[in-house]
Amino acid sequence: MKKLVLFAVVAVAISLASCGDNKAKEEAAAKAKADSIAAVEAQVAAEAAAKAQADSIAKAQALADSLAAATVKK
């Protein structure tokens, strides 16, 4: 009888020990996913800033061209 109880205790202990590792793996996977999402969002923000800067430069260049054309016509 003692052997059966001991076997049951060992089986429960092993099953509980094996479940603890899954939680760590799930947390690592969630962190990796969050990190990749943050990297993509940072890249999108950088691209948007670069586009806004390019648009601003183009607008300033168009204004300069307009002023130069207006000065030449006089």
C-alpha positions as CSV (number, residue, x, y, z in Angstrom):
1,M,0.0,0.0,0.0
2,K,2.8,2.4,0.9
3,K,4.4,1.7,-2.6
4,L,1.1,2.7,-4.3
5,V,0.8,5.9,-2.3
6,L,4.4,6.7,-2.9
7,F,4.0,6.0,-6.6
8,A,1.0,8.4,-6.7
9,V,2.8,11.1,-4.9
10,V,5.8,10.8,-7.3
11,A,3.5,10.9,-10.3
12,V,1.7,14.0,-9.1
13,A,5.1,15.7,-8.3
14,I,6.4,14.9,-11.7
15,S,3.3,16.2,-13.5
16,L,3.3,19.4,-11.5
17,A,7.0,20.0,-12.2
18,S,6.5,19.5,-15.9
19,C,3.7,22.1,-16.0
20,G,5.9,24.8,-14.6
21,D,8.1,24.8,-17.7
22,N,5.2,25.5,-20.0
23,K,4.4,28.8,-18.2
24,A,7.9,30.0,-18.7
25,K,7.8,29.1,-22.4
26,E,4.5,30.9,-22.9
27,E,5.8,34.0,-21.2
28,A,8.9,34.0,-23.4
29,A,6.8,33.6,-26.5
30,A,4.5,36.4,-25.4
31,K,7.5,38.7,-24.7
32,A,9.0,37.9,-28.1
33,K,5.6,38.7,-29.8
34,A,5.4,42.0,-27.9
35,D,8.9,42.9,-28.8
36,S,8.3,42.2,-32.5
37,I,5.1,44.3,-32.5
38,A,7.0,47.1,-30.8
39,A,9.7,46.9,-33.5
40,V,7.2,47.0,-36.3
41,E,5.4,50.0,-34.7
42,A,8.7,51.8,-34.3
43,Q,9.6,51.2,-38.0
44,V,6.2,52.5,-39.1
45,A,6.6,55.6,-37.0
46,A,10.1,56.2,-38.4
47,E,8.7,55.8,-42.0
48,A,5.9,58.2,-41.2
49,A,8.4,60.8,-39.8
50,A,10.6,60.4,-42.9
51,K,7.6,60.8,-45.2
52,A,6.5,63.9,-43.3
53,Q,9.9,65.4,-43.6
54,A,10.1,64.7,-47.3
55,D,6.7,66.3,-47.8
56,S,7.8,69.3,-45.9
57,I,10.9,69.7,-47.9
58,A,9.0,69.3,-51.2
59,K,6.5,71.9,-50.0
60,A,9.3,74.3,-49.2
61,Q,11.0,73.7,-52.5
62,A,7.7,74.3,-54.4
63,L,7.4,77.6,-52.5
64,A,10.9,78.6,-53.3
65,D,10.4,77.8,-57.0
66,S,7.2,79.9,-57.0
67,L,9.0,82.8,-55.5
68,A,11.9,82.4,-57.9
69,A,9.5,82.3,-60.9
70,A,7.6,85.4,-59.6
71,T,10.9,87.3,-59.3
72,V,12.1,86.4,-62.7
73,K,8.8,87.5,-64.4
74,K,9.1,91.1,-63.1
